[in-house]
């Protein structure tokens, strides 16, 4: 079952594929990237894979098979949420915050606008009904606060352990990078998307950027530093690749 579109320099190749002997349908997007990224789309449970242009299809099948239980778990949760969504909730929407899934609920006609988290639910209170962009802005502000608090503590810890210092660390939305480092100015930017990830993933990106202050390139010396300071970094990198970016 395939629906192909012709690839052009400014448009990736997208097709609908079926995992052999399983019936799992997935949307495959091929574009000029270095690694494959697997996601389950929150709004409808669709499996999506972004993959390099020349990556063999067999490798992509293996990637989905390895994470089949994780996929089915998320698809089941999304189906249940859509069926029983209460009136004051954004239908079918869950939010990952620091590796934990929160149910998103909106409360209108509040006396004051504020956001609070309680028992696995993120409550967004507003005086009026929020438009989708306004709601996303409120969610992003909450994610920014959570990530900022983590970075404030983890930067001190890792800077001392690695033996480097930075002049600035900031948070912003990035389309393709989890983090970036200006080595000359010793400035680091962290992707807001990391607020969705567990602490290990945040540590991975932070250590990666700090290690660049010792070694500019991704060479044997760089990876030796990574192995020394964060021995399990590859497991967290795999999780980042598996989860991918949501496009906040």
Helices and strands as residue ranges (DSSP letters): E 13-18, E 25-30, E 37-40, E 47-51, H 57-66, H 68-83, E 89-97, E 100-107, E 114-118, E 121-125, H 132-162, E 168-172, E 179-182, E 187-191, G 192-196, H 199-211, H 220-229, H 233-243
